Amino acid sequence: MKPIYLDHAASTPVRPEVAEVIMKIMSEQFGNASSVHTFGRSAKKTVNGARDSIAASLGCFSDEWIFTGGGTESDNLALFGAAHSRKGGHIITTAIEHHAVLHACRELEKEGYSLTYLPVDRTGRVAPEDLAAALREDTFLISIMLANNEVGTVQPIEEIGRVARERGILFHVDAVQALGSVPISLSDLPVDYMSFTAHKINGPQGIGGLYVRRGAPLHPRLHGGLQERGRRAGTENLAGAAGFAKAVELAVEGQADKHEESLLLRDRLLHGLDRGIGRDAYHINGDIEHGLPNITNISFPGVRSDVMLMNLDMEGIAASSGSACTSGSLEISHVLKAMNLRGDHLSSAIRFSTGLGNTTEEMEHVARKIETIVKRLRNKD
């Protein structure tokens, strides 16, 4: 069987329709969108067309969308952009955020801002009452991800957003992992900032976006030109913007089908494991009820994560032990630690994330290979 890619939460293959749009722009357009001549106006039309398309797909105004270099920049722009619009104050986030948020928050702490990191339950979900208890008079910003990139747990964003809106607190949501899997209508959500990236939805790497509600403060991080209405300087990525727009369009249109396909793939994998090693031989980390069906984080007690990944890779199966941003580290996932999992569950967790191109036959094959690996390694002990 050909190699099987089950790491779509890290990055996804570019859809042919998206690649076609990108290549057309790269081969036919090269003007700078800030130039006033014909070539520049043509480039500007491409950028604005992509912006209008994404805004229509996500339910916001075109001037509320900022193109960035990816999800990390989008998170940083939102957090520093909101914080630097004032001096000092209190920020609330969670212990399971992506490092693009957590590391930015650590830097803001060094600058004198006060931070509270909310705990989560054993499924990775935040309790709204914990948020309410953490609120202070000087709380001005809350940052909580929509769906976790390691275990797939979806947070009660609307409920949290209503609390923030009632208190006049700015609310940032990292939706990088959720786009294309969770319905998003920005005009209906009580959110001030929302971060996205293209390469998680079968778009190109190196292009992201940030929704900024009209009236929400945003101090720019990059200085130079007046691109993106003076909020993000730098020559626009024409091909990336056009490819991102096409990827968003396809992701939103195909969301219902993706959900059903993801459920089928997950069920086939789990049923295969039940038959092969038995339900008691593995543990699912996360919230099946409130979670993304395309991300399944599973612990195999007695088999270390790195050993399992190496054996899977030798069988032509690509998975991961957590965020791609920390995959080179042997440190236990901060997400799983925050969920207070058992030690043998922490050390044996594997993330399987499905997407474009995966089949039920592949999932059955993966289950059989896991059965072989687990039985061999456990018998060795």
C-alpha positions as a printed NumPy array, in Angstrom:
array([[  0.   ,   0.   ,   0.   ],
       [  1.189,   3.544,  -0.742],
       [  2.326,   5.742,   2.186],
       [ -0.543,   6.882,   4.387],
       [ -0.63 ,  10.476,   5.617],
       [ -2.467,  10.911,   8.92 ],
       [ -0.973,  14.245,   9.979],
       [ -3.42 ,  16.68 ,   8.392],
       [ -3.559,  18.686,  11.636],
       [  0.064,  19.646,  10.951],
       [ -0.38 ,  20.543,   7.277],
       [ -2.562,  19.443,   4.391],
       [ -2.032,  18.659,   0.714],
       [ -2.971,  21.51 ,  -1.598],
       [ -6.162,  20.885,  -3.547],
       [ -5.698,  20.775,  -7.337],
       [ -8.212,  23.618,  -7.751],
       [ -6.193,  25.744,  -5.328],
       [ -2.892,  24.9  ,  -7.003],
       [ -4.388,  25.899, -10.356],
       [ -5.346,  29.331,  -9.012],
       [ -1.896,  29.814,  -7.481],
       [ -0.043,  28.841, -10.644],
       [ -2.196,  31.121, -12.761],
       [ -1.349,  34.11 , -10.585],
       [  2.35 ,  33.211, -10.372],
       [  2.663,  32.81 , -14.128],
       [  0.563,  35.798, -15.176],
       [  0.897,  38.469, -12.466],
       [  3.975,  40.034, -10.936],
       [  3.007,  43.627, -10.215],
       [  3.141,  45.21 ,  -6.773],
       [ -0.355,  45.861,  -5.453],
       [  0.814,  49.232,  -4.092],
       [  1.886,  50.474,  -7.533],
       [ -0.465,  52.8  ,  -9.404],
       [  0.227,  51.573, -12.955],
       [ -1.698,  48.878, -14.815],
       [  0.335,  45.996, -13.399],
       [ -0.105,  47.291,  -9.861],
       [ -3.838,  47.844, -10.28 ],
       [ -4.198,  44.306, -11.595],
       [ -2.37 ,  42.956,  -8.545],
       [ -4.514,  45.08 ,  -6.236],
       [ -7.639,  43.683,  -7.877],
       [ -6.403,  40.141,  -7.152],
       [ -5.767,  40.892,  -3.47 ],
       [ -9.07 ,  42.694,  -2.988],
       [-10.934,  39.943,  -4.827],
       [ -9.431,  37.34 ,  -2.511],
       [-10.301,  39.463,   0.519],
       [-13.91 ,  39.891,  -0.655],
       [-14.24 ,  36.155,  -1.305],
       [-12.979,  35.167,   2.155],
       [-15.156,  37.795,   3.844],
       [-18.219,  36.444,   2.041],
       [-17.372,  32.852,   3.015],
       [-16.812,  33.708,   6.689],
       [-19.528,  36.309,   7.137],
       [-17.597,  39.498,   7.807],
       [-16.889,  42.818,   6.107],
       [-13.947,  42.931,   3.705],
       [-12.226,  45.66 ,   5.73 ],
       [-12.28 ,  43.377,   8.771],
       [ -9.895,  40.907,   7.109],
       [ -6.088,  41.221,   7.257],
       [ -3.78 ,  38.93 ,   5.285],
       [ -0.794,  37.691,   7.317],
       [  2.093,  35.279,   6.878],
       [  0.299,  32.437,   8.685],
       [ -1.506,  31.416,  11.86 ],
       [  1.384,  32.266,  14.179],
       [  1.575,  35.826,  12.91 ],
       [ -2.206,  36.138,  13.12 ],
       [ -2.162,  35.09 ,  16.781],
       [  0.718,  37.418,  17.568],
       [ -0.835,  40.353,  15.734],
       [ -4.09 ,  39.94 ,  17.633],
       [ -2.483,  39.6  ,  21.072],
       [  0.205,  42.251,  20.785],
       [ -2.058,  44.429,  18.657],
       [ -4.73 ,  44.467,  21.356],
       [ -2.305,  44.725,  24.284],
       [ -0.176,  47.523,  22.836],
       [ -3.249,  49.659,  22.217],
       [ -3.174,  50.294,  25.983],
       [ -0.72 ,  50.152,  28.872],
       [ -0.907,  47.238,  31.295],
       [ -3.864,  45.152,  32.33 ],
       [ -5.011,  41.567,  32.745],
       [ -5.222,  38.877,  30.044],
       [ -6.911,  35.482,  30.329],
       [ -5.988,  32.475,  28.198],
       [ -5.845,  28.702,  28.725],
       [ -3.148,  26.169,  29.505],
       [ -3.779,  24.279,  26.24 ],
       [ -3.347,  27.047,  23.673],
       [ -0.998,  26.684,  20.72 ],
       [  2.487,  27.96 ,  21.476],
       [  1.869,  30.868,  19.1  ],
       [ -0.491,  32.156,  21.795],
       [  1.284,  30.856,  24.908],
       [  4.714,  32.173,  23.964],
       [  3.224,  35.528,  22.964],
       [  1.522,  35.685,  26.371],
       [  4.836,  34.94 ,  28.105],
       [  6.368,  37.896,  26.285],
       [  3.482,  40.121,  27.329],
       [  4.069,  39.037,  30.941],
       [  7.665,  40.229,  30.599],
       [  6.294,  43.582,  29.448],
       [  4.261,  43.902,  32.637],
       [  0.868,  42.541,  31.654],
       [ -0.824,  40.176,  34.11 ],
       [ -1.771,  36.705,  32.828],
       [ -4.173,  34.011,  34.024],
       [ -3.942,  30.542,  32.429],
       [ -7.251,  28.727,  32.842],
       [ -7.213,  24.991,  33.596],
       [ -9.153,  22.422,  31.554],
       [-10.903,  19.189,  32.471],
       [ -9.73 ,  15.71 ,  31.466],
       [-11.265,  16.149,  28.01 ],
       [ -9.443,  19.428,  27.407],
       [-12.503,  21.637,  27.826],
       [-12.638,  24.977,  29.648],
       [-15.34 ,  25.526,  32.275],
       [-17.127,  28.88 ,  31.777],
       [-17.387,  29.214,  35.566],
       [-13.575,  29.13 ,  35.795],
       [-13.445,  31.988,  33.309],
       [-16.011,  33.96 ,  35.303],
       [-14.004,  33.435,  38.494],
       [-10.81 ,  34.672,  36.801],
       [-12.271,  37.988,  35.62 ],
       [-10.869,  41.141,  37.204],
       [-11.593,  44.831,  36.97 ],
       [ -8.544,  45.303,  34.739],
       [ -9.212,  42.288,  32.466],
       [ -9.187,  43.632,  28.917],
       [ -8.463,  40.574,  26.747],
       [ -9.431,  36.89 ,  26.62 ],
       [ -7.751,  34.487,  24.167],
       [ -9.167,  30.967,  23.837],
       [ -8.838,  28.627,  20.866],
       [-11.906,  27.307,  19.073],
       [-10.619,  23.752,  18.583],
       [ -7.466,  22.236,  20.02 ],
       [ -4.85 ,  21.13 ,  17.507],
       [ -3.682,  18.086,  19.527],
       [ -6.871,  16.491,  20.848],
       [ -9.549,  18.242,  18.779],
       [-11.648,  19.442,  21.732],
       [-13.984,  22.314,  20.805],
       [-14.47 ,  25.104,  23.338],
       [-17.755,  26.866,  24.262],
       [-16.73 ,  29.975,  22.335],
       [-20.183,  31.56 ,  22.039],
       [-20.812,  31.297,  25.783],
       [-17.386,  32.714,  26.598],
       [-17.829,  35.448,  23.996],
       [-21.122,  36.565,  25.5  ],
       [-19.461,  36.954,  28.907],
       [-16.654,  38.975,  27.32 ],
       [-19.06 ,  41.18 ,  25.381],
       [-21.18 ,  41.878,  28.484],
       [-18.074,  42.986,  30.386],
       [-16.609,  45.017,  27.508],
       [-13.599,  42.674,  27.282],
       [-11.869,  42.009,  23.951],
       [-12.039,  38.384,  22.799],
       [ -9.511,  36.645,  20.537],
       [-10.083,  33.156,  19.151],
       [ -7.462,  30.977,  17.474],
       [ -9.53 ,  29.178,  14.818],
       [ -6.581,  27.797,  12.86 ],
       [ -7.55 ,  24.166,  13.44 ],
       [-11.305,  24.738,  13.263],
       [-11.806,  26.342,   9.86 ],
       [-13.477,  23.896,   7.509],
       [-14.566,  21.67 ,  10.392],
       [-16.675,  24.017,  12.544],
       [-19.313,  26.411,  11.124],
       [-18.02 ,  29.986,  11.382],
       [-20.131,  33.094,  10.778],
       [-18.094,  35.968,  12.126],
       [-20.942,  38.474,  12.103],
       [-22.926,  36.2  ,  14.431],
       [-20.121,  35.412,  16.887],
       [-19.272,  37.604,  19.921],
       [-15.623,  37.696,  18.861],
       [-13.281,  40.643,  18.235],
       [-10.311,  38.83 ,  16.673],
       [-10.07 ,  35.422,  15.003],
       [ -6.926,  33.829,  13.564],
       [ -6.707,  31.556,  10.514],
       [ -4.177,  29.949,   8.184],
       [ -4.426,  28.425,   4.708],
       [ -2.299,  25.302,   4.983],
       [ -4.707,  23.591,   7.4  ],
       [ -7.507,  23.658,   4.791],
       [ -5.676,  22.372,   1.72 ],
       [ -4.314,  25.789,   0.838],
       [ -0.74 ,  27.071,   0.477],
       [  1.739,  27.41 ,   3.327],
       [  2.944,  30.879,   4.278],
       [ -0.36 ,  32.76 ,   4.14 ],
       [ -2.813,  33.398,   6.952],
       [ -5.474,  35.835,   7.992],
       [ -6.803,  37.751,  10.963],
       [-10.378,  38.911,  11.417],
       [-10.557,  42.199,  13.333],
       [-14.033,  43.422,  14.222],
       [-14.74 ,  46.998,  13.182],
       [-13.844,  49.228,  16.103],
       [-11.569,  46.711,  17.831],
       [ -8.154,  48.251,  18.61 ],
       [ -5.11 ,  46.898,  16.784],
       [ -1.609,  48.3  ,  17.137],
       [  0.467,  47.121,  14.115],
       [  3.43 ,  44.8  ,  14.645],
       [  5.074,  45.441,  11.268],
       [  5.951,  48.943,  10.126],
       [  6.827,  50.137,   6.637],
       [  4.163,  50.509,   3.991],
       [  0.45 ,  51.178,   4.324],
       [ -0.7  ,  47.742,   3.201],
       [ -3.747,  46.161,   4.871],
       [ -5.047,  49.635,   5.819],
       [ -1.855,  50.367,   7.715],
       [ -2.289,  47.362,   9.995],
       [  0.241,  44.972,   8.433],
       [  3.051,  46.402,   6.303],
       [  4.651,  44.362,   3.525],
       [  4.13 ,  43.588,  -0.135],
       [  1.044,  41.418,  -0.559],
       [  1.371,  37.716,  -1.379],
       [ -0.803,  37.668,  -4.513],
       [ -0.715,  33.943,  -5.227],
       [ -1.063,  33.063,  -1.567],
       [ -4.075,  35.323,  -1.076],
       [ -5.829,  33.972,  -4.166],
       [ -5.053,  30.386,  -3.191],
       [ -6.245,  30.998,   0.377],
       [ -9.529,  32.416,  -0.908],
       [-10.137,  29.374,  -3.092],
       [ -9.261,  27.029,  -0.232],
       [-11.69 ,  28.819,   2.117],
       [-14.437,  28.66 ,  -0.485],
       [-13.973,  24.906,  -0.972],
       [-13.595,  24.241,   2.764],
       [-16.817,  26.038,   3.653],
       [-18.771,  24.458,   0.799],
       [-17.515,  20.97 ,   1.652],
       [-17.73 ,  21.231,   5.427],
       [-20.759,  18.943,   5.897],
       [-19.282,  16.26 ,   3.641],
       [-15.92 ,  16.49 ,   5.425],
       [-17.635,  16.029,   8.774],
       [-19.368,  12.847,   7.667],
       [-16.236,  11.474,   5.994],
       [-14.151,  12.227,   9.087],
       [-16.627,  10.419,  11.322],
       [-16.526,   7.391,   9.037],
       [-12.714,   7.317,   8.967],
       [-12.46 ,   7.651,  12.744],
       [-15.043,   4.95 ,  13.347],
       [-13.249,   2.583,  10.979],
       [ -9.953,   3.125,  12.809],
       [-11.479,   2.633,  16.251],
       [-13.482,  -0.429,  15.22 ],
       [-10.285,  -1.917,  13.807],
       [ -8.476,  -1.283,  17.087],
       [-11.361,  -2.786,  19.053],
       [-11.103,  -5.969,  17.01 ],
       [ -7.331,  -6.12 ,  17.009],
       [ -6.156,  -5.121,  20.486],
       [ -9.402,  -4.615,  22.398],
       [-11.019,  -1.456,  23.768],
       [ -9.168,  -1.762,  27.075],
       [ -5.785,  -1.635,  25.342],
       [ -5.989,   2.019,  24.316],
       [ -7.384,   5.318,  25.6  ],
       [ -8.898,   8.194,  23.613],
       [ -7.709,  11.615,  24.758],
       [-10.105,  14.492,  24.241],
       [-13.829,  15.054,  23.947],
       [-15.592,  12.855,  21.401],
       [-18.88 ,  14.714,  21.919],
       [-17.389,  18.219,  21.705],
       [-14.518,  17.563,  19.337],
       [-13.297,  17.562,  15.751],
       [-13.933,  14.158,  14.159],
       [-10.79 ,  14.441,  12.007],
       [ -8.459,  14.514,  15.052],
       [ -8.166,  11.407,  17.218],
       [ -5.555,  11.383,  19.966],
       [ -4.963,   7.866,  21.302],
       [ -2.7  ,   6.543,  24.064],
       [ -1.329,   3.005,  23.888],
       [ -0.085,   2.34 ,  27.457],
       [  3.142,   0.369,  27.477],
       [  4.3  ,   1.681,  24.079],
       [  6.179,   4.999,  24.13 ],
       [  5.042,   7.638,  21.651],
       [  8.41 ,   7.919,  19.913],
       [  8.684,   4.146,  19.526],
       [  5.182,   3.886,  18.087],
       [  5.812,   6.752,  15.654],
       [  9.074,   5.202,  14.476],
       [  7.395,   1.849,  13.879],
       [  4.461,   3.463,  12.078],
       [  6.838,   5.431,   9.886],
       [  8.672,   2.231,   8.976],
       [  5.291,   0.914,   7.81 ],
       [  4.733,   4.002,   5.676],
       [  2.247,   5.626,   8.07 ],
       [  2.707,   9.279,   9.058],
       [  1.201,  10.394,  12.377],
       [  2.456,  12.609,  15.212],
       [  2.686,  12.92 ,  18.964],
       [  1.302,  16.453,  19.069],
       [  1.793,  19.88 ,  17.557],
       [  4.115,  20.008,  14.554],
       [  5.726,  23.088,  16.104],
       [  7.149,  20.927,  18.911],
       [  7.497,  17.592,  17.122],
       [ 11.285,  17.758,  17.352],
       [ 11.076,  17.797,  21.127],
       [ 10.857,  14.733,  23.374],
       [  8.99 ,  16.739,  25.992],
       [  5.498,  15.551,  26.921],
       [  2.7  ,  17.611,  25.347],
       [  1.667,  20.619,  27.436],
       [ -1.917,  20.002,  26.303],
       [ -2.021,  16.453,  27.678],
       [ -0.286,  17.574,  30.876],
       [ -2.937,  20.238,  31.396],
       [ -5.601,  17.543,  31.019],
       [ -4.055,  15.695,  33.994],
       [ -3.799,  12.366,  32.191],
       [ -2.172,   9.314,  33.745],
       [  1.569,   9.006,  33.293],
       [  1.37 ,   6.036,  30.92 ],
       [ -1.238,   7.878,  28.855],
       [  0.979,  10.956,  28.64 ],
       [  3.994,   9.008,  27.41 ],
       [  2.172,   6.906,  24.813],
       [ -0.109,   9.411,  23.026],
       [ -0.361,   9.499,  19.229],
       [ -2.371,  11.991,  17.158],
       [ -4.065,  10.643,  14.04 ],
       [ -5.529,  13.431,  11.908],
       [ -7.37 ,  12.639,   8.684],
       [ -8.181,  14.681,   5.618],
       [ -8.169,  14.896,   1.848],
       [ -7.243,  11.585,   0.228],
       [ -7.698,   9.27 ,   3.215],
       [ -9.885,   6.182,   2.772],
       [-11.616,   3.636,   4.989],
       [ -9.302,   0.975,   3.561],
       [ -6.329,   2.973,   4.811],
       [ -7.802,   3.216,   8.281],
       [ -8.342,  -0.535,   8.419],
       [ -4.75 ,  -1.037,   7.292],
       [ -3.477,   1.357,   9.984],
       [ -5.475,  -0.472,  12.667],
       [ -3.919,  -3.779,  11.618],
       [ -0.41 ,  -2.327,  11.683],
       [ -0.998,  -0.837,  15.13 ],
       [ -2.196,  -4.23 ,  16.326],
       [  1.012,  -5.847,  15.089],
       [  3.226,  -3.166,  16.628],
       [  1.457,  -3.098,  19.993],
       [  1.432,  -6.887,  20.405],
       [  5.069,  -7.188,  19.399],
       [  6.296,  -4.456,  21.723],
       [  4.18 ,  -5.48 ,  24.699],
       [  5.219,  -9.103,  24.367],
       [  8.852,  -7.998,  24.281],
       [  8.439,  -6.596,  27.779]])
